[in-house]
């Protein structure tokens, strides 16, 4: 526990701080009590290094959100680093399912992507929204399934699977892009 605390406080080495945060995310957490672990994870959400914040999002979703809610994850979707924001969006699909504020935030983020350059955030939000509210996702499903960017269509297969939308999964199974078809077929078979 002392080593983890010291490593998290190391101002010179983000890799050491990231490794310590990964330890906190794991099952053992260096023998720390849950409240102490969550406090250290929350400090990682404000770390200057995006790598540390990414690990902290993972840790908070696993250990903090069940007991303390998803407020820090909602804050993390506005992180300046796209990887951190996307990790928070991904984690919100399964965390705090009863929290309507999370569903509202994901609905706002899950707009049809405008271009090839800016598809990541809205598409990941859409996948998480489909897990939480298939009805809300259904409103946007056709726009994602027919999007000109194949990456968006591929992720729409994950969203359709989360919503158990067999009609759109079947449509994606015949997509012109191999990656989209492969994503759809696996989920279609499973459902």
N, C-alpha and C positions, 0 to 999 in steps of 0.2 A: 504494500500500500504506500509506503514511504517513497519507494522508487517511482511509482506511477505519479504521485503528487509532484515529485521533483521534476520528472520528465515533462509533465504538462506545463510546469512553470518555466521551462527552459526557453528563454527569449531568443536564443541564437540558432536553434536547430528545429525547423518545422518538421523534419522527418522524425525526430525523436518525439515531438509533441503528437504527431499523427499516430505513431506506433503506440504511444501511451493511451490515446483515445480509442484505438482499436482494441486494446486490452480491456478497457472499460465497457466496450460494446459486447465483449464475449461473455461466456457463462460464468467464469470464475471471478472476474473483475478484481483480481489481486487481493481477495479477502475483504474488500470494502463493503460496508453496509449499504443497502439500497439508497438511502437518502444522501449519503456521502458520494456515492457513485453518480447519482443524478445531478448533484450540485457541480461536480467536476465536468460532467457532460454538458451542462448548461453553460459553464464557462467556456467550453470549446466551441459553442455556437457563436461566440463573439470573438473568436481567435482571428488574428490577422491573416492566417494562412487558410486558403480555400480548402486545402487537403485536410486540415484539422477540422474545419467546419463540416466537410462532407462526412467524415467519420462520426462527428458529434450528432449530425442529423440521423444517421443510422442508429446510433446508441440511444438517442432520445426516443425515437420511434419504438424501439424495442423495450426500453426500460422505463422511460419517463411518461410517455403518452398514456399508457393504461391507468396510471395512478393520478397524473397531474394534467391531463388534457392535451390538446394539440395546438395550443397557442404558439409555442416556440416553432413548431413545424409550419404553421401559417406565416409566421414572420420569415422563416427560411425560404419560402417560395419567392420572396422579393430580394433574395441575396444577389449581389452584383455578379457572382460567379454562376454561369449557366449550369455547370455540373452540380453544384450545391442545390440550386433551385429545383432542378429536375429530380434529384434524389428526394427532396422534400415532397414534390408533387407525386412521385411514385409511391412513397410511403403513406401518403394520405388516402390512398385507395383502400387501405386495409385498417387504418387507425381511426379511432374515435367515430365509429360508424353511426352512433346516435347523435352526433353533433351536427346540427343543421347548418351552423356557420361554416363548417368545413365544406359541406356540399355546395353551399352558396358560393364560396370562394373558388371551388373547382369549376362550377358552372360558368363563372365570370372568366376564368382563364381558358376554358375549352372552346374558344372561338375557332372557326374554320381558318386554318393557316393561310396567310396572304401570298406566300411565295416559297420558293425553294430554300431561301436563306433563313427563314424564321419559323420553321415548322416544329422545332423541338418542344418548346414549352407548351403550346396549345395542344399538341398531340399527346404528350405525356399526361397533361391534365385531363384530356378526354378519356384516356384509358382508365385513369383513377375514378373519374366520374361514373363510368360505366359499371364499375364494381359497386359503387355506393348507391347509384340511382339509375337503373336501366331505363326508367321512364324519361328522365332528363336527357340521357344519352341518345335515346331514340329520336329526339327532335333533330339532332345534328348528324345522326349516323350516315344518312345518304350522302351528305356533303363530304364527309371524311372518306367514305368508301369509294367515291368517284373522283377524288382529288387528283389533279394532274401529277403530283409528286408521288412516286412509288413508295417512298418511305412512309408517307402519311397513310397510304392505303395499307401498308404492311402493319402499321400500328393499329389501324382500324380493325384488323383481324383480331388483335388482342382485346380491343374494346368490345367487339361483337361477341367474343368468347366470354368476357366478363359479364356482359348483359344477357348471355345465352340467346343471342340473336342468330338463329340458324339460317334465316332467310338471307341475311347479308354475308354470313360466312360462306354460304353456298355460292353467292355471287362472286366473292373474292377467290374462291377455289378455282375460278375460270379466268382470273386476271391475266393480263398479257405479260406480267413480270413474274419470273420464277420465284423470287423471294416472297412475294405477296402470296402466291399460290401455296408455297410451302408452309407459311405461317397459318394460312386459313385451314389447310387440310389437317394439320395436327389437331387443331382445336375442334374442327368439324368431326373428326374421328372420335375424339374424347367425349364430345357432347352427344 
